[in-house]
Amino acid sequence: MQITNVNFALGGMNVQTWDPPNPPPPVYMWAWGKNTFGNVGDGTTIDKSSPVQIGALTTWATLNAKTWSSTAIKTDGTMWSWGRNNEGQLGLGDTTNRSSPIQVGALTTWSSAGLGFSHSLAIKTDGTLWSWGSNDSGQLGIGNTTYYSSPKQVGSLSTWLKVSAGSYFSAAIKTDGTLWSWGNYSYGCLGLGDTTGRSSPVQVGALTTWSSVSAGQYFASAIKTNGTLWSWGLNNDGRLGLSNTTNYSSPVQVGALTNWSDVSILYHSTAIKTDGTMWSWGAGTLGRLGLGNITDISSPVQVGALTNWLRISTSTHNVLSIKTDGTLWSWGHNYGGKLGLGDTNNRSSPVQVGALTTWTSIAAGQGQSLAIG
C-alpha cells in the first residue's frame, strides 16, 4: 500500500490518502510433453516441447499426473480430468480419451486426488475417500476387482487425509496419523509384512505418526511426523535408498536423519529436506536422478548444493521441481519434450524451464508435465 500526503491550501490541513496495491498476476495452468492421448489437455494430440497455456481460467488449485492421464482441482472444489481413459481412470463414466479438461460429475467438494497407472483416488472435503478406474488387483479398495468408470466411495469412513496411487496399489493416511494400503502385493509393496494382495484398506503397522506417503512402481515411501523417512517394496535398483537392492515387505528407515520434509517417487526417488536441499536415489538411467550422470544410486545423494528447493514431482523417468523463488526446473528423460525446454534432449542435471518466477504447483506424468503459474 502506498501512502500519499496531501496538503490543502486552506487551513494547512494534511490528509493522507492511499493507493490500493496492485492485484496479483493471474495464475494459469500450463502443460507440455508427449501428447499421444490428449494428456497435455490443449485440445490436440500434438506433442509440445514448451509450456502451452490450457484455457483462460485462473482458478486451478492442484494438479496430479502419473502416466498418461491428468487431473486437476479448481478453487471452487470441482475436479477435472483428461488424457488416456482406457480403464475409466478419468472418472467420466466411459472409456473415451479426452484432450481437454472435463468436469468429473457436478460436485464442488473435492480436496485432493492421486493417479496410479490406470486408477484414480480422491478425497472430498468431508474426509471421504473415492476411487475409480482399473481394479484387477483390488487397487480401488472397495472389496472386489470390478472396474468402475465413475467415482465410488471406499467404505464409509470420513477420516481420510492424504492419498497416493501407485502402479497397481494404493496408500493413504488418515487424520489420526495411521497409514493404510491395499491392492497389488508384488514385492511387498503394501508394507504389510507379506506378499498377499488386499482389496480393502489394511493398516500398515500400529503407528499413528505418519505425515505423508508416496506410492510408486511396486514400492512406497513415507515420512513420519518426526521427520524420518521410510520405504518398502521393490528395490532392484536401490530405489528404497537402503544401500542395497533387497526387497522389503515392511517399512524400513532410510538412514537416521530426522529432517525429511517431502518425498516423491515412481521408478526412482526424489526428496527434499527441511533445509531446502534436494536428494535422489534409485535408477539413474536417462539422467533422472539429476546428478549429472546415469548411474544407479542405492542411498540418497544430494542434487547440487542449493538450499532453495520447495516442491517436487517425480514421474517414470523425469522430475519437475519448484524453487522458493518460484522458478521451475526439470531434468531426466525428455520424451516428446516433456521437460519443457523447447527440444527433446535428455538432461542429467536440473535446467530452468523458461524465466517465470510465479510457479506454484506441478505434476509430472509419463508423457506430460503440468504446472500452475
C-alpha positions as CSV (number, residue, x, y, z in Angstrom):
1,M,0.0,0.0,0.0
2,Q,1.3,3.4,-0.9
3,I,0.6,6.4,1.4
4,T,0.4,9.9,-0.1
5,N,0.4,13.1,1.9
6,V,-1.8,15.9,0.5
7,N,-1.7,19.5,1.8
8,F,-4.7,21.6,1.3
9,A,-4.2,25.4,0.9
10,L,-6.9,26.4,3.2
11,G,-6.2,25.7,6.9
12,G,-2.9,23.9,6.1
13,M,-4.6,20.5,6.8
14,N,-2.7,17.4,5.9
15,V,-4.7,14.5,4.6
16,Q,-3.3,11.0,4.0
17,T,-4.7,9.1,1.0
18,W,-3.7,5.6,-0.1
19,D,-3.3,3.8,-3.4
20,P,-4.6,0.2,-3.4
21,P,-2.0,-2.4,-4.0
22,N,-1.6,-3.9,-7.5
23,P,-3.6,-7.2,-7.8
24,P,-1.5,-10.3,-8.1
25,P,-0.8,-11.6,-11.6
26,P,-3.3,-14.1,-12.9
27,V,-2.4,-17.8,-12.4
28,Y,-2.9,-20.1,-15.3
29,M,-2.5,-23.8,-16.0
30,W,0.3,-24.8,-18.4
31,A,1.2,-28.2,-19.9
32,W,3.6,-29.8,-22.3
33,G,5.1,-33.1,-23.5
34,K,4.2,-36.2,-25.3
35,N,0.5,-35.8,-26.2
36,T,-0.5,-39.2,-27.6
37,F,-3.8,-39.4,-25.7
38,G,-4.6,-35.7,-25.4
39,N,-3.0,-35.8,-21.9
40,V,-1.5,-32.4,-22.3
41,G,-5.0,-31.0,-22.3
42,D,-4.8,-28.4,-25.1
43,G,-7.4,-30.0,-27.3
44,T,-5.0,-31.7,-29.6
45,T,-2.8,-34.8,-29.7
46,I,0.2,-32.9,-30.9
47,D,3.4,-33.0,-28.8
48,K,4.5,-29.8,-27.1
49,S,8.1,-29.2,-26.1
50,S,7.5,-25.9,-24.4
51,P,4.7,-24.9,-21.9
52,V,1.3,-24.0,-23.5
53,Q,-1.5,-22.3,-21.6
54,I,-4.5,-24.5,-21.1
55,G,-7.6,-22.4,-21.5
56,A,-8.0,-18.9,-19.9
57,L,-9.1,-19.9,-16.4
58,T,-7.2,-18.7,-13.3
59,T,-9.0,-20.9,-10.8
60,W,-6.8,-24.0,-10.9
61,A,-5.6,-25.1,-7.4
62,T,-3.9,-28.5,-7.6
63,L,-2.6,-30.9,-10.2
64,N,-2.0,-34.6,-10.5
65,A,-0.5,-36.8,-13.2
66,K,1.3,-40.2,-13.2
67,T,1.1,-42.0,-16.5
68,W,-1.0,-40.7,-19.5
69,S,-3.9,-39.2,-17.6
70,S,-4.2,-35.8,-15.8
71,T,-6.4,-34.5,-13.0
72,A,-6.9,-31.0,-11.6
73,I,-9.0,-29.5,-8.9
74,K,-10.2,-25.9,-9.0
75,T,-10.6,-23.4,-6.2
76,D,-14.4,-24.0,-6.3
77,G,-13.8,-27.7,-5.4
78,T,-14.7,-29.1,-8.8
79,M,-12.5,-31.8,-10.2
80,W,-11.5,-32.1,-13.9
81,S,-9.7,-34.8,-15.9
82,W,-8.3,-35.5,-19.3
83,G,-5.9,-37.8,-21.3
84,R,-6.0,-41.6,-21.5
85,N,-9.1,-43.3,-20.3
86,N,-8.8,-46.9,-21.4
87,E,-9.7,-48.2,-18.0
88,G,-12.2,-45.5,-17.0
89,Q,-9.5,-43.7,-14.9
90,L,-10.8,-40.3,-15.8
91,G,-14.0,-40.9,-13.8
92,L,-16.3,-39.7,-16.6
93,G,-18.5,-42.8,-16.8
94,D,-16.9,-44.1,-20.0
95,T,-13.6,-45.2,-21.5
96,T,-13.2,-42.4,-24.1
97,N,-10.0,-40.4,-24.1
98,R,-10.2,-36.6,-23.6
99,S,-7.9,-33.9,-25.0
100,S,-9.3,-31.1,-22.8
101,P,-10.2,-30.9,-19.1
102,I,-13.7,-32.3,-18.5
103,Q,-15.5,-31.9,-15.1
104,V,-15.9,-35.1,-13.1
105,G,-19.6,-35.1,-12.1
106,A,-21.0,-31.9,-10.6
107,L,-19.7,-31.9,-7.1
108,T,-17.8,-29.0,-5.6
109,T,-16.4,-30.8,-2.6
110,W,-13.1,-32.4,-3.9
111,S,-10.0,-31.5,-2.0
112,S,-7.2,-33.8,-3.3
113,A,-6.5,-36.5,-5.8
114,G,-4.0,-39.2,-6.7
115,L,-3.4,-41.0,-10.0
116,G,-2.0,-44.5,-10.4
117,F,-1.0,-46.3,-13.6
118,S,-4.7,-46.7,-14.6
119,H,-6.7,-45.9,-11.5
120,S,-7.6,-42.8,-9.6
121,L,-8.2,-41.8,-6.0
122,A,-9.7,-38.7,-4.5
123,I,-10.6,-37.3,-1.1
124,K,-13.6,-34.9,-0.5
125,T,-13.7,-32.0,2.0
126,D,-15.8,-34.3,4.2
127,G,-12.9,-36.7,4.6
128,T,-14.5,-39.5,2.5
129,L,-12.3,-41.5,0.0
130,W,-13.4,-42.3,-3.5
131,S,-11.8,-44.4,-6.3
132,W,-12.3,-45.4,-9.9
133,G,-10.6,-47.0,-12.9
134,S,-8.7,-50.3,-13.2
135,N,-9.2,-52.7,-10.3
136,D,-7.7,-56.0,-11.4
137,S,-5.6,-56.1,-8.2
138,G,-8.2,-54.6,-5.9
139,Q,-6.4,-51.2,-6.0
140,L,-9.7,-49.3,-5.7
141,G,-10.1,-50.6,-2.2
142,I,-13.8,-51.4,-2.5
143,G,-13.6,-55.1,-1.7
144,N,-13.7,-56.5,-5.2
145,T,-11.9,-56.5,-8.5
146,T,-14.6,-54.8,-10.6
147,Y,-13.6,-51.8,-12.8
148,Y,-15.6,-48.5,-12.3
149,S,-15.5,-45.6,-14.6
150,S,-17.2,-43.2,-12.2
151,P,-16.1,-42.4,-8.6
152,K,-17.2,-45.0,-6.0
153,Q,-16.8,-44.4,-2.2
154,V,-14.3,-46.6,-0.4
155,G,-16.0,-47.7,2.8
156,S,-17.9,-45.2,4.9
157,L,-15.2,-43.5,6.9
158,S,-14.7,-39.7,6.8
159,T,-11.3,-39.6,8.3
160,W,-9.1,-39.8,5.2
161,L,-6.4,-37.1,4.9
162,K,-3.9,-37.9,2.2
163,V,-3.8,-40.5,-0.6
164,S,-1.3,-41.7,-3.2
165,A,-1.9,-44.2,-6.1
166,G,1.0,-46.4,-7.2
167,S,1.4,-48.9,-10.0
168,Y,-1.4,-51.3,-9.1
169,F,-1.8,-50.5,-5.4
170,S,-2.8,-47.5,-3.2
171,A,-1.7,-46.0,0.1
172,A,-3.4,-43.4,2.3
173,I,-3.1,-41.6,5.7
174,K,-5.9,-40.9,8.0
175,T,-6.4,-37.9,10.2
176,D,-5.3,-39.9,13.2
177,G,-1.8,-40.4,11.6
178,T,-2.3,-44.1,10.7
179,L,-1.1,-45.5,7.4
180,W,-3.2,-47.8,5.2
181,S,-2.6,-49.7,1.9
182,W,-4.4,-52.0,-0.5
183,G,-4.1,-53.6,-4.0
184,N,-1.3,-55.5,-5.6
185,Y,1.1,-57.4,-3.3
186,S,4.1,-57.7,-5.6
187,Y,7.5,-57.4,-3.8
188,G,5.8,-56.5,-0.5
189,C,4.8,-53.0,-1.8
190,L,1.8,-52.9,0.6
191,G,4.2,-52.8,3.6
192,L,2.1,-55.4,5.5
193,G,5.0,-57.9,6.0
194,D,3.8,-60.3,3.4
195,T,3.1,-60.7,-0.3
196,T,-0.7,-61.1,0.0
197,G,-3.0,-58.8,-2.0
198,R,-5.8,-56.8,-0.4
199,S,-8.9,-55.4,-2.0
200,S,-9.8,-53.2,1.0
201,P,-7.7,-50.8,3.1
202,V,-5.5,-52.5,5.7
203,Q,-3.5,-50.6,8.3
204,V,0.3,-50.7,8.0
205,G,1.6,-51.4,11.5
206,A,0.1,-49.7,14.5
207,L,1.9,-46.3,14.4
208,T,-0.1,-43.0,14.4
209,T,2.8,-40.8,13.4
210,W,2.7,-40.9,9.6
211,S,2.5,-37.5,7.9
212,S,2.9,-38.2,4.1
213,V,3.1,-41.1,1.7
214,S,4.1,-41.6,-2.0
215,A,3.3,-44.8,-3.9
216,G,5.4,-45.7,-7.0
217,Q,6.1,-48.7,-9.2
218,Y,5.8,-51.6,-6.7
219,F,7.3,-49.6,-3.8
220,A,6.4,-46.8,-1.5
221,S,8.0,-44.2,0.7
222,A,6.6,-42.3,3.7
223,I,7.6,-39.6,6.1
224,K,6.7,-39.6,9.8
225,T,5.9,-36.5,12.0
226,N,9.4,-36.8,13.5
227,G,11.0,-36.2,10.0
228,T,12.2,-39.7,9.5
229,L,11.9,-41.3,6.0
230,W,10.8,-44.9,5.5
231,S,10.5,-47.1,2.4
232,W,9.4,-50.6,1.4
233,G,8.7,-52.9,-1.6
234,L,10.7,-53.4,-4.8
235,N,14.4,-52.5,-4.6
236,N,16.0,-54.0,-7.7
237,D,17.9,-50.7,-8.5
238,G,18.3,-49.3,-5.0
239,R,15.2,-47.2,-5.2
240,L,14.4,-47.7,-1.5
241,G,17.6,-45.8,-0.5
242,L,18.7,-48.5,1.9
243,S,22.2,-49.0,0.4
244,N,21.3,-52.4,-1.0
245,T,19.0,-54.0,-3.6
246,T,17.0,-56.2,-1.2
247,N,13.2,-56.1,-1.3
248,Y,11.3,-55.3,2.0
249,S,7.7,-56.1,2.8
250,S,7.6,-53.8,5.8
251,P,8.7,-50.1,6.2
252,V,12.4,-49.7,6.8
253,Q,14.0,-46.4,7.9
254,V,16.2,-44.7,5.3
255,G,19.3,-43.6,7.2
256,A,18.9,-41.9,10.6
257,L,18.1,-38.3,9.7
258,T,15.1,-36.5,11.0
259,N,14.8,-33.6,8.6
260,W,13.0,-35.0,5.6
261,S,10.0,-32.8,4.5
262,D,8.8,-34.2,1.2
263,V,9.3,-37.3,-1.0
264,S,8.0,-38.2,-4.5
265,I,8.6,-41.5,-6.2
266,L,7.7,-43.6,-9.2
267,Y,10.6,-45.6,-10.8
268,H,13.1,-43.7,-8.6
269,S,13.0,-41.5,-5.6
270,T,13.4,-37.7,-5.0
271,A,13.1,-36.0,-1.7
272,I,13.6,-32.6,-0.1
273,K,14.9,-31.9,3.4
274,T,13.8,-29.1,5.8
275,D,17.0,-27.2,4.9
276,G,15.8,-26.9,1.3
277,T,18.3,-29.4,-0.1
278,M,17.2,-32.0,-2.7
279,W,18.3,-35.6,-2.7
280,S,17.7,-38.5,-5.1
281,W,18.4,-42.3,-5.5
282,G,17.5,-45.4,-7.4
283,A,17.7,-46.0,-11.2
284,G,19.9,-43.3,-12.8
285,T,19.2,-44.1,-16.4
286,L,18.3,-41.2,-18.7
287,G,19.7,-38.8,-16.1
288,R,16.5,-38.8,-14.0
289,L,18.4,-38.5,-10.7
290,G,19.7,-35.1,-11.6
291,L,23.2,-35.9,-10.6
292,G,24.9,-35.3,-13.9
293,N,25.3,-39.0,-14.7
294,I,23.2,-42.1,-15.5
295,T,24.4,-44.2,-12.6
296,D,22.1,-46.2,-10.2
297,I,22.4,-45.0,-6.6
298,S,21.2,-47.0,-3.6
299,S,21.4,-44.3,-1.0
300,P,20.3,-40.6,-1.0
301,V,22.7,-38.3,-2.8
302,Q,22.4,-34.5,-2.8
303,V,21.4,-32.9,-6.1
304,G,23.8,-30.0,-6.4
305,A,24.5,-27.7,-3.4
306,L,21.4,-25.4,-3.5
307,T,19.2,-25.0,-0.4
308,N,16.1,-23.4,-2.0
309,W,14.2,-26.4,-3.4
310,L,10.5,-26.2,-2.4
311,R,8.4,-28.8,-4.3
312,I,9.0,-31.9,-6.4
313,S,7.0,-34.2,-8.7
314,T,8.6,-37.4,-9.9
315,S,7.5,-39.4,-13.0
316,T,8.7,-42.5,-14.7
317,H,12.0,-41.1,-16.0
318,N,11.9,-37.4,-15.2
319,V,11.4,-34.9,-12.4
320,L,9.9,-31.4,-12.0
321,S,10.7,-29.1,-9.2
322,I,9.9,-25.6,-8.0
323,K,12.3,-23.4,-6.0
324,T,11.4,-20.9,-3.3
325,D,11.9,-18.1,-5.8
326,G,9.1,-19.5,-7.9
327,T,11.2,-20.8,-10.8
328,L,10.5,-24.1,-12.4
329,W,13.2,-26.8,-13.2
330,S,13.2,-30.1,-14.9
331,W,15.6,-33.0,-15.8
332,G,15.7,-36.6,-17.0
333,H,14.1,-38.2,-20.0
334,N,12.8,-35.7,-22.5
335,Y,10.4,-37.9,-24.4
336,G,8.1,-35.8,-26.5
337,G,9.5,-32.6,-25.0
338,K,8.1,-33.3,-21.5
339,L,11.0,-31.3,-19.9
340,G,9.5,-28.1,-21.4
341,L,12.9,-26.9,-22.7
342,G,11.9,-26.5,-26.4
343,D,13.6,-29.7,-27.5
344,T,13.7,-33.4,-26.9
345,N,17.2,-33.7,-25.5
346,N,17.6,-35.6,-22.2
347,R,19.1,-33.6,-19.2
348,S,21.0,-35.2,-16.3
349,S,21.0,-32.1,-14.2
350,P,18.3,-29.6,-13.3
351,V,17.6,-27.0,-16.1
352,Q,15.3,-24.0,-15.6
353,V,12.0,-24.0,-17.7
354,G,11.6,-20.5,-19.1
355,A,12.1,-17.4,-17.0
356,L,8.8,-17.1,-15.0
357,T,9.0,-16.9,-11.2
358,T,5.4,-17.5,-10.4
359,W,5.1,-21.3,-10.4
360,T,3.1,-22.7,-7.5
361,S,2.1,-26.3,-8.4
362,I,3.5,-29.1,-10.6
363,A,2.7,-32.6,-11.7
364,A,4.9,-34.9,-13.8
365,G,3.3,-37.7,-15.9
366,Q,4.8,-40.4,-18.1
367,G,4.2,-38.3,-21.2
368,Q,3.1,-34.9,-20.0
369,S,4.1,-32.2,-17.5
370,L,1.7,-29.8,-15.8
371,A,2.2,-26.6,-13.8
372,I,0.3,-23.7,-12.4
373,G,1.9,-20.3,-12.6
